[in-house]
Amino acid sequence: MAYHRRALEAKLRELTEKFAAVLVTGARQAGKTSLLAHVAADLFGSVPTIAFDTPSEVDAFRRDPDLFFVNHRGILFLV
């Protein structure tokens, strides 16, 4: 599926320059992940995505959030 540019791209780029973490929320299937992937690819290249869809990822984060981020260094998407 082709990517559709969004008006929020400029604001997202601005926020990533000012903050270490940026939260993007919205309705399901609205294109949040596509937006982030597109902007991140332009700004940072490849960015790992951690999906909290699996119980094992959720459990690892809940058990020890600090260790979770030690094991997942740098820029990443938490979806």
MOPAC internal coordinates of N, CA, C and O (Angstrom, degrees):
PM7 1SCF
backbone

  N    0.0000 0     0.00 0     0.00 0    0    0    0
  C    1.4403 1     0.00 0     0.00 0    1    0    0
  C    1.5309 1   109.24 1     0.00 0    2    1    0
  O    1.2310 1   119.96 1   -42.17 1    3    2    1
  N    1.2929 1   117.69 1   137.83 1    3    2    1
  C    1.4624 1   123.12 1  -178.34 1    5    3    2
  C    1.5321 1   110.61 1   -73.87 1    6    5    3
  O    1.2310 1   121.40 1   -36.10 1    7    6    5
  N    1.3086 1   114.93 1   143.90 1    7    6    5
  C    1.4681 1   120.15 1   178.17 1    9    7    6
  C    1.5279 1   109.57 1   -78.34 1   10    9    7
  O    1.2310 1   120.73 1   -43.87 1   11   10    9
  N    1.3159 1   116.20 1   136.13 1   11   10    9
  C    1.4597 1   122.03 1   176.76 1   13   11   10
  C    1.5234 1   108.51 1  -107.20 1   14   13   11
  O    1.2310 1   120.59 1   -59.09 1   15   14   13
  N    1.3217 1   116.48 1   120.91 1   15   14   13
  C    1.4633 1   120.90 1  -179.43 1   17   15   14
  C    1.5285 1   109.52 1   -59.86 1   18   17   15
  O    1.2310 1   121.11 1   -33.59 1   19   18   17
  N    1.3333 1   115.47 1   146.41 1   19   18   17
  C    1.4538 1   121.37 1  -178.11 1   21   19   18
  C    1.5230 1   110.06 1  -123.66 1   22   21   19
  O    1.2310 1   121.41 1   -30.80 1   23   22   21
  N    1.3166 1   114.91 1   149.20 1   23   22   21
  C    1.4654 1   121.03 1   179.56 1   25   23   22
  C    1.5303 1   111.11 1   -62.99 1   26   25   23
  O    1.2310 1   119.80 1   153.87 1   27   26   25
  N    1.3175 1   117.99 1   -26.13 1   27   26   25
  C    1.4628 1   121.79 1  -177.57 1   29   27   26
  C    1.5270 1   114.17 1   -74.90 1   30   29   27
  O    1.2310 1   119.76 1   170.12 1   31   30   29
  N    1.3107 1   118.06 1    -9.88 1   31   30   29
  C    1.4634 1   120.49 1  -176.87 1   33   31   30
  C    1.5220 1   112.05 1   -56.26 1   34   33   31
  O    1.2310 1   119.90 1   133.91 1   35   34   33
  N    1.3177 1   117.80 1   -46.09 1   35   34   33
  C    1.4683 1   121.18 1  -177.98 1   37   35   34
  C    1.5256 1   110.87 1   -62.78 1   38   37   35
  O    1.2310 1   120.44 1   137.24 1   39   38   37
  N    1.3324 1   116.77 1   -42.76 1   39   38   37
  C    1.4709 1   120.68 1   179.33 1   41   39   38
  C    1.5218 1   110.58 1   -65.28 1   42   41   39
  O    1.2310 1   119.99 1   139.04 1   43   42   41
  N    1.3126 1   117.62 1   -40.96 1   43   42   41
  C    1.4533 1   121.35 1   178.57 1   45   43   42
  C    1.5276 1   110.85 1   -62.63 1   46   45   43
  O    1.2310 1   120.21 1   137.29 1   47   46   45
  N    1.3123 1   117.21 1   -42.71 1   47   46   45
  C    1.4714 1   120.67 1   177.53 1   49   47   46
  C    1.5239 1   110.77 1   -61.21 1   50   49   47
  O    1.2310 1   120.47 1   138.10 1   51   50   49
  N    1.3146 1   116.71 1   -41.90 1   51   50   49
  C    1.4643 1   121.91 1   178.88 1   53   51   50
  C    1.5358 1   110.51 1   -63.04 1   54   53   51
  O    1.2310 1   120.27 1   135.74 1   55   54   53
  N    1.3142 1   117.10 1   -44.26 1   55   54   53
  C    1.4620 1   121.01 1  -178.22 1   57   55   54
  C    1.5232 1   112.35 1   -65.96 1   58   57   55
  O    1.2310 1   120.32 1   143.95 1   59   58   57
  N    1.3453 1   116.99 1   -36.05 1   59   58   57
  C    1.4667 1   119.21 1  -179.71 1   61   59   58
  C    1.5252 1   111.74 1   -68.83 1   62   61   59
  O    1.2310 1   119.91 1   159.36 1   63   62   61
  N    1.3148 1   117.78 1   -20.64 1   63   62   61
  C    1.4623 1   120.75 1   175.92 1   65   63   62
  C    1.5255 1   111.54 1   -79.14 1   66   65   63
  O    1.2310 1   120.16 1   154.76 1   67   66   65
  N    1.3216 1   117.29 1   -25.24 1   67   66   65
  C    1.4648 1   121.67 1  -174.72 1   69   67   66
  C    1.5261 1   113.97 1   -98.75 1   70   69   67
  O    1.2310 1   119.97 1   151.84 1   71   70   69
  N    1.3262 1   117.65 1   -28.16 1   71   70   69
  C    1.4569 1   121.17 1  -171.54 1   73   71   70
  C    1.5190 1   111.64 1  -127.03 1   74   73   71
  O    1.2310 1   121.08 1   -31.84 1   75   74   73
  N    1.3364 1   115.54 1   148.16 1   75   74   73
  C    1.4640 1   121.09 1   178.06 1   77   75   74
  C    1.5174 1   112.26 1   -76.76 1   78   77   75
  O    1.2310 1   120.22 1   155.70 1   79   78   77
  N    1.3317 1   117.19 1   -24.30 1   79   78   77
  C    1.4596 1   121.87 1   178.99 1   81   79   78
  C    1.5235 1   108.86 1  -135.22 1   82   81   79
  O    1.2310 1   120.93 1   -40.87 1   83   82   81
  N    1.3160 1   115.83 1   139.13 1   83   82   81
  C    1.4663 1   121.98 1   178.62 1   85   83   82
  C    1.5260 1   107.22 1  -131.43 1   86   85   83
  O    1.2310 1   120.75 1   -51.36 1   87   86   85
  N    1.3261 1   116.17 1   128.64 1   87   86   85
  C    1.4558 1   122.00 1   178.88 1   89   87   86
  C    1.5219 1   109.45 1  -100.68 1   90   89   87
  O    1.2310 1   121.09 1   -52.20 1   91   90   89
  N    1.3211 1   115.51 1   127.80 1   91   90   89
  C    1.4621 1   121.23 1   176.32 1   93   91   90
  C    1.5243 1   106.44 1  -117.29 1   94   93   91
  O    1.2310 1   120.68 1   -59.45 1   95   94   93
  N    1.3163 1   116.31 1   120.55 1   95   94   93
  C    1.4623 1   120.95 1  -179.95 1   97   95   94
  C    1.5224 1   109.85 1  -122.67 1   98   97   95
  O    1.2310 1   121.24 1   -17.53 1   99   98   97
  N    1.3085 1   115.23 1   162.47 1   99   98   97
  C    1.4522 1   119.90 1   177.42 1  101   99   98
  C    1.5154 1   110.65 1   162.85 1  102  101   99
  O    1.2310 1   121.49 1     0.34 1  103  102  101
  N    1.3003 1   114.76 1  -179.66 1  103  102  101
  C    1.4514 1   121.59 1  -178.47 1  105  103  102
  C    1.5327 1   111.49 1   -63.57 1  106  105  103
  O    1.2310 1   121.05 1   -23.34 1  107  106  105
  N    1.3151 1   115.61 1   156.66 1  107  106  105
  C    1.4596 1   121.08 1   175.96 1  109  107  106
  C    1.5265 1   109.87 1   -61.54 1  110  109  107
  O    1.2310 1   121.25 1   -34.98 1  111  110  109
  N    1.3189 1   115.21 1   145.02 1  111  110  109
  C    1.4627 1   122.48 1   174.70 1  113  111  110
  C    1.5301 1   113.39 1    61.84 1  114  113  111
  O    1.2310 1   120.60 1  -153.16 1  115  114  113
  N    1.3421 1   116.45 1    26.84 1  115  114  113
  C    1.4694 1   119.75 1  -179.08 1  117  115  114
  C    1.5267 1   112.51 1   -92.04 1  118  117  115
  O    1.2310 1   120.13 1   169.82 1  119  118  117
  N    1.3496 1   117.36 1   -10.18 1  119  118  117
  C    1.4561 1   120.63 1   178.09 1  121  119  118
  C    1.5169 1   114.63 1   103.47 1  122  121  119
  O    1.2310 1   119.95 1  -161.59 1  123  122  121
  N    1.3304 1   117.70 1    18.41 1  123  122  121
  C    1.4672 1   121.13 1  -179.22 1  125  123  122
  C    1.5281 1   111.39 1   -61.48 1  126  125  123
  O    1.2310 1   120.54 1   129.96 1  127  126  125
  N    1.3093 1   116.58 1   -50.04 1  127  126  125
  C    1.4630 1   120.41 1  -178.58 1  129  127  126
  C    1.5177 1   110.96 1   -65.06 1  130  129  127
  O    1.2310 1   119.98 1   140.32 1  131  130  129
  N    1.3217 1   117.64 1   -39.68 1  131  130  129
  C    1.4677 1   120.68 1   177.48 1  133  131  130
  C    1.5236 1   111.16 1   -62.74 1  134  133  131
  O    1.2310 1   120.58 1   137.24 1  135  134  133
  N    1.3229 1   116.50 1   -42.76 1  135  134  133
  C    1.4650 1   121.39 1   177.48 1  137  135  134
  C    1.5229 1   110.52 1   -59.66 1  138  137  135
  O    1.2310 1   120.52 1   129.93 1  139  138  137
  N    1.3244 1   116.62 1   -50.07 1  139  138  137
  C    1.4612 1   120.57 1  -178.96 1  141  139  138
  C    1.5210 1   111.90 1   -63.24 1  142  141  139
  O    1.2310 1   120.41 1   136.75 1  143  142  141
  N    1.3170 1   116.82 1   -43.25 1  143  142  141
  C    1.4647 1   120.01 1   179.85 1  145  143  142
  C    1.5212 1   111.38 1   -62.22 1  146  145  143
  O    1.2310 1   120.41 1   138.65 1  147  146  145
  N    1.3171 1   116.82 1   -41.35 1  147  146  145
  C    1.4637 1   121.01 1  -179.88 1  149  147  146
  C    1.5277 1   111.54 1   -64.98 1  150  149  147
  O    1.2310 1   120.65 1   130.69 1  151  150  149
  N    1.3236 1   116.36 1   -49.31 1  151  150  149
  C    1.4679 1   120.31 1  -178.63 1  153  151  150
  C    1.5277 1   110.54 1   -67.00 1  154  153  151
  O    1.2310 1   120.14 1   137.01 1  155  154  153
  N    1.3269 1   117.35 1   -42.99 1  155  154  153
  C    1.4614 1   120.57 1  -179.82 1  157  155  154
  C    1.5227 1   111.81 1   -63.00 1  158  157  155
  O    1.2310 1   120.05 1   140.84 1  159  158  157
  N    1.3165 1   117.51 1   -39.16 1  159  158  157
  C    1.4644 1   120.46 1   178.73 1  161  159  158
  C    1.5312 1   110.41 1   -61.08 1  162  161  159
  O    1.2310 1   120.72 1   139.41 1  163  162  161
  N    1.3250 1   116.23 1   -40.59 1  163  162  161
  C    1.4674 1   120.00 1   177.87 1  165  163  162
  C    1.5231 1   111.82 1   -67.41 1  166  165  163
  O    1.2310 1   120.40 1   139.09 1  167  166  165
  N    1.3168 1   116.85 1   -40.91 1  167  166  165
  C    1.4649 1   120.83 1  -174.60 1  169  167  166
  C    1.5257 1   113.63 1   -84.54 1  170  169  167
  O    1.2310 1   120.04 1   139.93 1  171  170  169
  N    1.3305 1   117.52 1   -40.07 1  171  170  169
  C    1.4637 1   120.65 1  -168.51 1  173  171  170
  C    1.5224 1   114.81 1  -125.08 1  174  173  171
  O    1.2310 1   119.46 1   174.73 1  175  174  173
  N    1.3062 1   118.63 1    -5.27 1  175  174  173
  C    1.4577 1   120.49 1  -173.15 1  177  175  174
  C    1.5142 1   109.91 1    83.10 1  178  177  175
  O    1.2310 1   119.73 1    37.62 1  179  178  177
  N    1.3002 1   118.13 1  -142.38 1  179  178  177
  C    1.4602 1   122.05 1  -178.65 1  181  179  178
  C    1.5215 1   110.54 1   -73.79 1  182  181  179
  O    1.2310 1   120.23 1   -46.18 1  183  182  181
  N    1.3281 1   117.16 1   133.82 1  183  182  181
  C    1.4620 1   122.61 1   179.97 1  185  183  182
  C    1.5220 1   108.76 1  -125.64 1  186  185  183
  O    1.2310 1   119.94 1   -54.80 1  187  186  185
  N    1.3526 1   117.72 1   125.20 1  187  186  185
  C    1.4657 1   119.78 1   177.91 1  189  187  186
  C    1.5315 1   111.47 1   -65.12 1  190  189  187
  O    1.2310 1   120.85 1   -33.13 1  191  190  189
  N    1.3198 1   115.98 1   146.87 1  191  190  189
  C    1.4601 1   121.91 1   177.07 1  193  191  190
  C    1.5152 1   108.76 1  -118.15 1  194  193  191
  O    1.2310 1   120.96 1   -52.76 1  195  194  193
  N    1.3300 1   115.77 1   127.24 1  195  194  193
  C    1.4565 1   121.72 1   176.08 1  197  195  194
  C    1.5197 1   106.92 1  -106.97 1  198  197  195
  O    1.2310 1   120.48 1   -65.08 1  199  198  197
  N    1.3218 1   116.69 1   114.92 1  199  198  197
  C    1.4649 1   121.38 1  -178.79 1  201  199  198
  C    1.5190 1   109.07 1   -94.21 1  202  201  199
  O    1.2310 1   120.87 1   -58.58 1  203  202  201
  N    1.3077 1   115.95 1   121.42 1  203  202  201
  C    1.4544 1   120.21 1   176.91 1  205  203  202
  C    1.5258 1   110.85 1   -84.49 1  206  205  203
  O    1.2310 1   120.94 1  -153.35 1  207  206  205
  N    1.3294 1   115.80 1    26.65 1  207  206  205
  C    1.4604 1   121.43 1   175.58 1  209  207  206
  C    1.5220 1   111.19 1   -76.22 1  210  209  207
  O    1.2310 1   120.79 1   153.17 1  211  210  209
  N    1.3208 1   116.09 1   -26.83 1  211  210  209
  C    1.4581 1   119.61 1  -176.86 1  213  211  210
  C    1.5294 1   110.63 1   -94.09 1  214  213  211
  O    1.2310 1   120.09 1   -43.47 1  215  214  213
  N    1.3133 1   117.43 1   136.53 1  215  214  213
  C    1.4634 1   120.31 1   178.98 1  217  215  214
  C    1.5303 1   112.83 1   -57.76 1  218  217  215
  O    1.2310 1   119.88 1   147.79 1  219  218  217
  N    1.3222 1   117.83 1   -32.21 1  219  218  217
  C    1.4693 1   119.85 1  -178.42 1  221  219  218
  C    1.5281 1   111.68 1   -66.19 1  222  221  219
  O    1.2310 1   119.78 1   141.37 1  223  222  221
  N    1.3253 1   118.03 1   -38.63 1  223  222  221
  C    1.4700 1   120.70 1   177.91 1  225  223  222
  C    1.5289 1   110.92 1   -68.78 1  226  225  223
  O    1.2310 1   120.56 1   137.70 1  227  226  225
  N    1.3141 1   116.53 1   -42.30 1  227  226  225
  C    1.4687 1   120.61 1   178.17 1  229  227  226
  C    1.5185 1   109.71 1   -62.18 1  230  229  227
  O    1.2310 1   120.43 1   135.18 1  231  230  229
  N    1.3311 1   116.79 1   -44.82 1  231  230  229
  C    1.4557 1   121.72 1  -179.40 1  233  231  230
  C    1.5218 1   111.65 1   -63.12 1  234  233  231
  O    1.2310 1   120.33 1   137.13 1  235  234  233
  N    1.3270 1   116.97 1   -42.87 1  235  234  233
  C    1.4691 1   120.59 1   178.97 1  237  235  234
  C    1.5272 1   110.76 1   -61.20 1  238  237  235
  O    1.2310 1   120.49 1   139.14 1  239  238  237
  N    1.3162 1   116.68 1   -40.86 1  239  238  237
  C    1.4621 1   120.30 1   179.43 1  241  239  238
  C    1.5256 1   111.07 1   -67.71 1  242  241  239
  O    1.2310 1   120.17 1   135.20 1  243  242  241
  N    1.2999 1   117.28 1   -44.80 1  243  242  241
  C    1.4701 1   121.03 1  -177.97 1  245  243  242
  C    1.5139 1   112.50 1   -67.06 1  246  245  243
  O    1.2310 1   120.09 1   142.64 1  247  246  245
  N    1.3393 1   117.42 1   -37.36 1  247  246  245
  C    1.4648 1   121.12 1  -179.72 1  249  247  246
  C    1.5102 1   111.75 1   -63.97 1  250  249  247
  O    1.2310 1   120.50 1   135.63 1  251  250  249
  N    1.3225 1   116.66 1   -44.37 1  251  250  249
  C    1.4683 1   119.66 1  -175.34 1  253  251  250
  C    1.5302 1   109.73 1  -155.83 1  254  253  251
  O    1.2310 1   120.17 1   -94.32 1  255  254  253
  N    1.3367 1   117.29 1    85.68 1  255  254  253
  C    1.4671 1   120.00 1  -178.57 1  257  255  254
  C    1.5320 1   113.39 1   -58.37 1  258  257  255
  O    1.2310 1   120.52 1   142.49 1  259  258  257
  N    1.3323 1   116.62 1   -37.51 1  259  258  257
  C    1.4647 1   118.76 1   179.61 1  261  259  258
  C    1.5239 1   111.19 1   -62.74 1  262  261  259
  O    1.2310 1   120.44 1   134.85 1  263  262  261
  N    1.3116 1   116.76 1   -45.15 1  263  262  261
  C    1.4653 1   120.83 1   178.71 1  265  263  262
  C    1.5312 1   110.26 1   -64.86 1  266  265  263
  O    1.2310 1   120.43 1   142.40 1  267  266  265
  N    1.3155 1   116.79 1   -37.60 1  267  266  265
  C    1.4604 1   120.59 1   177.77 1  269  267  266
  C    1.5282 1   110.22 1   -55.25 1  270  269  267
  O    1.2310 1   120.61 1   132.93 1  271  270  269
  N    1.3263 1   116.44 1   -47.07 1  271  270  269
  C    1.4671 1   119.34 1  -178.70 1  273  271  270
  C    1.5301 1   112.85 1   -75.85 1  274  273  271
  O    1.2310 1   119.79 1   154.75 1  275  274  273
  N    1.3144 1   118.00 1   -25.25 1  275  274  273
  C    1.4643 1   119.92 1   172.23 1  277  275  274
  C    1.5297 1   109.15 1   -65.10 1  278  277  275
  O    1.2310 1   120.76 1   140.28 1  279  278  277
  N    1.3347 1   116.16 1   -39.72 1  279  278  277
  C    1.4640 1   120.95 1  -179.80 1  281  279  278
  C    1.5188 1   113.48 1   -78.05 1  282  281  279
  O    1.2310 1   120.15 1   165.59 1  283  282  281
  N    1.3239 1   117.31 1   -14.41 1  283  282  281
  C    1.4610 1   122.38 1  -179.73 1  285  283  282
  C    1.5243 1   108.61 1  -127.79 1  286  285  283
  O    1.2310 1   120.53 1  -109.94 1  287  286  285
  N    1.3005 1   116.59 1    70.06 1  287  286  285
  C    1.4685 1   122.24 1  -176.55 1  289  287  286
  C    1.5138 1   112.02 1   -75.30 1  290  289  287
  O    1.2310 1   121.67 1   -23.62 1  291  290  289
  N    1.3260 1   114.40 1   156.38 1  291  290  289
  C    1.4599 1   120.80 1   173.22 1  293  291  290
  C    1.5169 1   112.36 1    83.88 1  294  293  291
  O    1.2310 1   121.85 1    18.70 1  295  294  293
  N    1.2913 1   114.07 1  -161.30 1  295  294  293
  C    1.4609 1   121.46 1  -177.55 1  297  295  294
  C    1.5236 1   108.80 1   -77.69 1  298  297  295
  O    1.2310 1   120.99 1   -48.07 1  299  298  297
  N    1.3382 1   115.72 1   131.93 1  299  298  297
  C    1.4519 1   119.13 1   177.07 1  301  299  298
  C    1.5222 1   109.63 1  -152.98 1  302  301  299
  O    1.2310 1   121.66 1   -19.46 1  303  302  301
  N    1.3222 1   114.43 1   160.54 1  303  302  301
  C    1.4656 1   122.23 1   175.05 1  305  303  302
  C    1.4993 1   108.54 1  -101.70 1  306  305  303
  O    1.2310 1   120.68 1   -47.68 1  307  306  305
  N    1.3011 1   116.31 1   132.32 1  307  306  305
  C    1.4616 1   121.49 1   171.69 1  309  307  306
  C    1.5176 1   106.06 1  -109.88 1  310  309  307
  O    1.2310 1   120.87 1   -68.74 1  311  310  309
  N    1.3103 1   115.94 1   111.26 1  311  310  309
  C    1.4745 1   120.03 1  -177.06 1  313  311  310
  C    1.5118 1   110.66 1  -121.26 1  314  313  311
  O    1.2310 1   120.10 1   180.00 1  315  314  313

